[in-house]
Amino acid sequence: MKKILTGMLIAISTMGMVFAQGAGETASSGMTPKKTVLKLAVQADSTPATQSVIDAFNASQDTYTVQWVDMTNDSNAMREQLLTSLKSGSSDYDVLSMDVVWAGEFAASGYIEPLDVRMKNDGLKVSQFNAGSMASGSYNAKQYVLPFFPDLGVLFFRSDIVSTSDAEKLRSGNYTWQDLADMAAMYQGQGGTKDGFAFEAKLGEGLICTANEFTSNWKDLSGGLAIMKQLADSSVTPADTLNYAGGDVNNNFIKGNSVFSRNWPYQFGQIKVNGTISQDQVDIAPLPGGSTVGGWILGINAQSKHKDGAWQLIKFIATEKGQKLMSTNGGYLPGYNATLTDPEVLAANLLLSKEGFKNALKHTIARPVTPTYSKVSDEIQQSIHKYLSGSASLDDTVKAVQGDLAE
């Protein structure tokens, strides 16, 4: 019995020494527990911005690490790729980057997770973020997204042609579409211009964005559509306005052909690269009915096995630190309002120092949020373009658009 007991004690002692030695080796070698991998489905980024945010999140974490799933920059192809995965119930992606017009479809199908409770628990409010981006991800009174980076429609105008008092009115946003039409007629031809105002009226998604702004987010369909047709029919706009897409508007303005144009912020950079006018000759203003929001938003895959981690990642990207990195490293517009006044962000993005642009960011509006956005968008485009081309009445068009919006 003594031999057996002695043998057991020696064995226990030996095991203790082995465990102690193993623990010491682990500590001395710096080994840490394995982190949970979060898969972030995001389109390719030609700037260092997205990678810098991922690196910063990973450095801040003991629990999670991000794997960037590099998606195509073809928006339609990316949507199909995501839908194929989501329809199968896959948990391949934890966090999804989405075009702003996809959220209604994804939310209605149960593919993305509501964020309201998580936002409340972490003291986040809808008002802290870009209004249009948040509205794009609000479905059935629930919030499904936070902004990744917004885009927005704005008014460009020739500050070397427009009077000081009119420029001040434009930058403040305290003007109407009729005021703009009158200014376009008054200044047309000055400074070597041919046209007063250029905007997207070609059958396509750009027409939805423009009509959204003219109608004040569809609240004034009759008045907004009427002024659109007034402008399209007038000599103030290019003769082929109904065939004008965003690229046509851009070329018209940066070559010095129009006094005013409605377009996206990229046009400011195009002036510097390809323009016959200079950025010093141009200023920016908010649009009378609000600025249609574009850009991308972030949501959690409802089938994710790591929803807590996915939320931590979305929150990091969409709030101050992540948005600052996106802006300073990539020139992206911040979707977190507090970041808009950060000195480093302002220094990295010239547009954010412009009063009119900052005012535009305060009033962004969403396109229709619906599970059948592609169908609704196509129907609205068709109805409005028929009216602008003179083949439908205003009353019939208003009724048709109201019906489309109710789908």
N, C-alpha and C positions, 0 to 999 in steps of 0.2 A: 504493500500500500504506500509506504514512504517513497519507494522508487517511482511509482506511478504519479504521486503528487508532485515529487521533485521534477519529473519530466514535464508535467503540465505547466508548472511555474516557469520552467526554462523556456517552454514554447511560447507562453504568453509574453514573457519578457522579450523574447526575440521578435515576436510580431509587433510589439510596441515600438521596438527600436526601428523596425522596418518602416512602420507608419510614420514615425517621427522623422526618419531620414527622408522619406518620400515627400512629406510636407515641407521639410527644409529645402529640398531640391526645387519644389514648385515655387516656393517663395523666392529662392535665390535666382531662379531662371526668369522671374517676372511673368509667369503664366497667369492669365486672367480668364474668367469664365467666358465661354463662347457667346457672342452676341447674336440676337435674333435678327435675321435678314428681312428687311422691308423692301419690297419691289415697287419702284416708282416708274410708272409708264408715262414717259414724257418725250415729246418730239425732239429731234436733233436741234442743237443750239450752236450756231457759228461763233458765239462769244463764249468767254470763260464763265459767264454768270451762273448757269445751272450747276456746273461742277463745283463752283466755289461755295454755293449754298449746301450742296450735299456734303462737301468736305467739312464745312463748319458744323453741320448737324452731327456728323459722325464723331467729330472731335468733342462735342458736348455730351456725348452719350456713353454710358456704361452698359446699357441694355440692348440698344438697337444699332444696326448699321444698314445703310441704304445701298441697294443695288439699282443702278439706273438702267432701265429697259429702254433702249434707244428706239423710239418710234419714228415712222416716216413723217416728213413735213407736208405730205399731201393730206390735207384735212379729211377728204372723203375716204381715202384709203385707210387712214388711221381710225376713223369712226367704224368702218367695217371690221377692222382687225379687233378693236375693242369689243364690238357687239358680238362677234363670233365667240370670243372668250366668255363674255358675260352671260350670253344665252345658254351656254353649256353648264353654267353654275361654277365656273372655274375660279379658283383663288390665286391664279397666276400673278395677278397684280394686286397690290394692297392699296396704292394711291393712284388715281387716274387724273391725268391732265385732259381737260375737255374744252373744245370750242364752246363759247358762251351759249350757242343755240342748241347744244345737245342736252343740256341739263334736264329740261322738261321730259324728254323722251326717256332718259336714263332713270330719272326719279319715278316716273309713272310705271315703269317696268320693274321697279324694285331692285335695280342694279346698283344703286348707290345708297349710302346710309345717311339718314337725317343727322344734322350736327347740332340741333338746338340745345339738347341737354348738355352736351360736352361744352358748348360755348358758354352756357350759363354757369356751369360748374367752374369754369376757368375765368369768369368775369369778362368775357368778350361780348360785345354788342354789335349788331348789324351796322349801326351808325358809325362805327370805327373804320369801316371799309368802303371802298368805292361803291356808290349806290347802285349804278347800273349793273356791275358785276354781281352784286348780291341779289338784285332783283331777277337776274337771269337764272339764278339757282334757287329761287323761291317757288315752291310748288305745293299746292293744297295747304297753304299756311305753314309750311315747314321749310327750314333752310337746309339746303343740301350741299352748299359749296362755300369756299373762301376763294378770293382772287389769287391767281398766279401772277398774271400781269394784264392790266386792262389796255384797251385802245379806245379811241373815241373820235367821232366826227367833229370837225371844227371849221370855222370860217377863216380863210386866209384873205388878207386885203393888202393893197399897196399903200403902205404908210407914207410913201413919198408923193402920193396923189391925193389921198383922202385928207380933208381938213382936220386940224387938231381937235376941234369940237366934235366932229363926227367920229373920229378915231376913239375919243374918250367914251362916247356913247356906245360904240361897238364893243370895246373892251369890257365895259361894265355889264353888257348883256341887256341893257335897258333899251331895247329897240324891238320892232316887229318885223315880220317878213315883208310887209308893205313898205316899211321904212327902208329895208334893204333894197327892194325893187326900185324905189325912188332914187336912192343913192347910186345904184348901178346905172340908171338912166342918166343921171346928172354927171357922173364922172367918166362914163363911157367915151373912149376916144382920146382921153388925156394920157400923157406920158407914153405915147406910142401904142396904146392898147386898141384893140378892135371890138372886144366884147365887154359888157358890163359885169356879167356873172356867169360862171360855169358850174354846173352840178350834174351828178349822175342821174340820168333818166332812162338809160337803156334797160330793156327787159333783163332782169337779173337781180341778184341779192343786193347790189348797191341801191337799186330802186326802193327796196324795202327800208333800208337804212335812211335814205333821204326822206321818204314819205313819213316814216316814224317821227322825224324831226319837224317836218312841215305841219304835221297834225298834232304836235305836242303829245307824243306817245299815244296816238289814236283817240285823244279826247276831243279834238276839233276836226273831225273828218271833212265836213263840208267846207269850212273856211280854209283848212290847210291844203286840200286838194285843189280848191279854186285858185289859190295864189300860185300853186305849182303850175297849173295850166296857163295862168296869166303870164307867168315868166317864160314858159316853154313856147308860147305863141308869139312872144314879143321879139323885137329886134335887139333886145338887151342881151339875150343869150345866143350862143352859136346856132347857126342855121340848122345843124344836124343834132341838136340837143338830145333828141329822143334816141340817138345812137351813142350817146356819151357814157362810157364806163369810167371807172376811177383813173385808169391810165390816160384816157383822153383829157380828163379834167386836169390832171397833173401836167401833161405836156402843154396844154393851153396856157396854164398859169405861169409855169416856170420859164416859158419862152416869152413872157411879157405881153401875152395877147389879151388877158382879162384883168379887170380891176379887183374882182372878188372871185373866190372859188370855195366850194364846200368840198373838203377832202379829209384824209387821215393824216396824222402827224408825220408820216414818212415823207410827205411832200416837202417839208422844211429841209430835210437832208438832201432831197433831190435838187433843190434850188442851188445848194452849195456844189453839188457834184456835176449837174447837167444844165443848170439854169443860165439863161442870158441876162437875168436879173440877179441881184445879190440878196442875201439874207437881210442886209441892212435896210432894204427897201420894203420889207414885208413885216406885217404884224399879224397877230392871231386874236380871234374873238370867240366867245361862246355862241351857240346858235339859239335863236329865239325860242324854239320849242324843246330845247334840251339836246344833248349830244348822244347819239346812238352809241352804245358801248360795243366794242369788239374785244378781241384778245382771248385769254384762256383762264380757266378756273380749275380748282382742285376738289376732288371728292374721294370718298372712301368706298372701295368695293364692298358691297353688302355681304359678299362671301369671303372676305378676308379673314384669315385665322389670327391676324394680329391687329385688330381694330384699335386697341389702345395705342400701340406704336404708330399706326397709320395716322391717328389723330395728332400725336406728338409731332410727327413730321409735317403734316399740313399746317399746324399751328406755327411751327418754326418758320416755314417758308413764307407764310402769308402775313406774319406780323413784322415788327420793326427790324429785327436783325436780318431776317431772310430777304425782306423787300429792299433793304438798303444794299445788300450784296447784289441783288438782281439789277438794281439801278446803277450802282457805281461801276460794276464789272461788265454790264451788258447794255446800259442805256435804256433799260426797260422802265416803263412808267410804274410807279408804286401803286399798289391797290390798297395799302394801309395808310390811312389819311395822315397820321402823325408823321410819317416818313417824308411827306411833301415839304416839310419845313426844315429838314435836316441839311445843314450847310454843305456837307460832302455830297449829298444827293443833288442839291441845287447846282453845285459846281460841275457835276458830271453830266447834267442835262440842261442845255440852254433853254429849252422850251419851258421848263418849270420856273424859270425866272421871269417869265412873261405874265403880266397881270391877266390878260385875256385868257390865256391857256389855263391858268390856275382857276379862274372863274368857271371855265368850261368843265373842269374836273369836278366841280361842286354840284353839277346838274347833269349827270349821265342817266340815260334811260335805256331800258332793255327792249329788245324785239319781243314779239309774242312768245310766251313761255307755254309750250304745248307739247304733248306726246307725239304729235304729228307735224312737227315744225316744217319739214321739207314740203309736205303737201300744202299746208296753210300758206307758207311763203310763196309757193308757185302760184296759187290761186289769187292771192292779193296782188302779186306782180302783174298777172294777166289782166285783172280788173282795172288797175290803175293805169297801166300802159294803154289799154283800149281807150280810156277816158282822155288821157293826154294826147293821143293821136286823133281824137275827134270821132271815134266810132262808138262811144257810149256817153250817156248823159251823166251829169253830176249826181242826181238823185239815185239813179240805178247803180252807180258805182259805190256810193255810200252804203246802200243797202247790201250790195254784194260783199263789200269789205267787212261790214258789221257781221254778216253771216259767217264769213271766213274766220273772224276773230272769236266767234262763239263756239267754234268746233273744239 
